[in-house]
Amino acid sequence: MAEESDLEKTEEPTGRRLEQAREKGQVPHSRELGTFLVLITAGATFWTMGSWFMQRSMVIARKAFSFEPQHMHEPAMMVPRLLDISLDALIVFSPLLALLVLASILPPFFLNAWVFSAKALVPDLNRMNPLTGLGRMFSWNSLMELGKAVLKAILIGGVAVLLIWKERDEIFGLLGEPLETGLAHAGNLVTFSFLILASTLVLVVAADVPFQLWQYFEKLKMTKEEVKQEMKEMMGDPQVKGRIRSLQMQAARKRMMAAVPQANVIVTNPTHYAVALSYQAGMAAPKVVAKGVGAIALKIREIGAEHAVPIMESPPLARALYKHADLDAPIPSALYNAVAEVLAYIFQLATWRQQGGVYPVPPRNLPVPPELVPEAA
């Protein structure tokens, strides 16, 4: 049962799943919303600019049906004349065309679905498969679309019948009106009826948009196993991350051990801690080039012994340096005095080895602040 529950798509889609779907061009869309915006825009435009459209159309019609004698004997003039009339008509109806184009591209913004995806342009041969096409025809989605189409036809048809019945007197009254008055009156009736019919689509849109959003997110739902796998991909597989950390630590340890031969001194606990210090002329302060406890401390001492790096026992200083000094960074200012005494002794020891003389005395009771010394391991 646990395996079955893991395979059921019960989890809401993650942000990454939604982003991947958008990259593929899979976004929610509602045809009803697009249809409603285009129709209501067209109706509102004709309602506000209908008289202007009519006047300009009559001017264009008079121009089109007015022939000059020379044009009748020169067929070559007909094409330029047709282009001229077509351009006039395009200019007249350009506001309507511009508003319709705007209305057609607005629906994705309302659904936060505006996206350009090159993957969506790639041909999908699966869509050309007849069996797949039959499956889509008899799918749950197709049945829902059929149901919506039937309900929409009933709704719009019912409203249209009511409008015709309500305006029947005005419709029959058009027969007795003069031509121009009748045309204007008929245009108002048609535009008003068109707006009412388009407005009824609000009910369809109000039902279709939530359904499309629900269906979209339902299709993108994930199984628990998919969520776990995605988290692994985003956060990294713990085993892989552990392996990477292990390799990083090994690389850092190799770099640290390679710096031990260049150290001036190794301060020890004497067995648990080892810290290698380096100081060159021009440096603001001595820095730690290697540090470690246990086996790493032993390895630091072994490498130091192989390369004749002086080793000095000072448990408080070794513990303080290990605790408070960062690798490849200057030592804390509170330890300057103690480390200065150690380095002074090391430089005196190097001079004695080269020139002889009085053997230098190792420093005792180094000035290490007690608050910087952790408990001994």
Order of alpha helices (4+ residues) and beta strands (2+ residues): alpha-beta-alpha-alpha-alpha-alpha-alpha-alpha-alpha-alpha-alpha-beta-alpha-alpha-beta-beta-beta-alpha-beta-alpha-alpha
